[in-house]
Amino acid sequence: MRKVKTKKGKTFTLLNPAEKGRKAAYELKYGANAFTGEALNKSQRSYRSGYLAARSDNAKAYKWNLKHRKRIPQNVFKD
């Protein structure tokens, strides 16, 4: 997590993908925004749910590709 201040003095919190996913899951579980505490409406809940689903789909595709890719022998690039 990184706090960033704009030229006008407004502070933003930047999250890496793992932190963003953890935050989305927490907010869905408790139904409130983690920073402000306000209740989530339907569109906010659906956005967070879709974000978690997309991360899950990408992880499954990445793992499948790891398992099924053709291996390059390690000694090919050695002199």
C-alpha positions in Angstrom: 0.0 0.0 0.0 1.3 3.4 -0.9 -0.1 6.8 0.0 0.2 9.4 -2.8 -0.5 13.1 -2.5 -1.6 15.2 -5.5 -0.6 18.7 -6.3 -3.9 19.9 -4.8 -3.2 18.0 -1.6 -5.7 15.2 -2.0 -4.3 11.8 -0.8 -4.8 8.6 -2.7 -4.0 5.0 -1.6 -2.4 2.8 -4.3 -2.7 -0.9 -3.9 -0.9 -3.8 -5.6 -3.2 -6.5 -7.2 -3.0 -8.8 -4.2 -4.0 -6.0 -1.8 -6.7 -4.9 -4.1 -8.2 -8.4 -4.2 -8.0 -8.8 -0.4 -9.7 -5.4 0.0 -12.5 -6.4 -2.5 -13.1 -9.7 -0.6 -13.2 -7.9 2.7 -15.7 -5.3 1.4 -18.0 -8.0 -0.1 -17.9 -10.0 3.2 -18.9 -7.0 5.4 -20.8 -5.0 2.8 -19.0 -1.7 3.5 -16.2 0.3 2.0 -12.9 -0.5 3.8 -11.7 3.1 3.8 -14.9 5.1 4.3 -17.2 2.6 6.1 -20.1 3.5 3.8 -22.4 0.7 2.7 -21.9 -0.7 -0.8 -24.7 -0.4 -3.3 -25.5 -3.1 -5.9 -23.2 -1.8 -8.6 -20.3 -1.5 -6.2 -20.8 -5.1 -5.0 -21.0 -6.4 -8.5 -17.8 -4.6 -9.5 -15.9 -6.1 -6.6 -17.4 -9.6 -7.3 -16.4 -9.3 -11.0 -12.9 -8.2 -10.1 -12.4 -11.3 -7.9 -13.9 -13.5 -10.6 -11.5 -12.1 -13.2 -8.5 -12.6 -11.0 -9.6 -16.2 -10.4 -10.0 -16.9 -14.2 -6.6 -15.4 -14.9 -5.0 -17.5 -12.3 -6.6 -20.7 -13.6 -5.5 -19.9 -17.2 -1.9 -19.1 -16.0 -1.7 -22.4 -14.1 -3.1 -24.3 -17.1 -0.5 -22.7 -19.4 2.3 -23.6 -17.0 1.2 -27.2 -17.0 0.8 -27.5 -20.7 3.5 -25.4 -22.2 6.4 -27.0 -24.1 9.5 -27.1 -22.0 12.8 -25.7 -23.4 15.7 -27.8 -22.4 18.0 -25.9 -20.1 21.3 -26.8 -21.9 20.2 -25.2 -25.3 21.4 -21.7 -24.4 24.6 -22.7 -22.7 27.9 -22.3 -24.6 
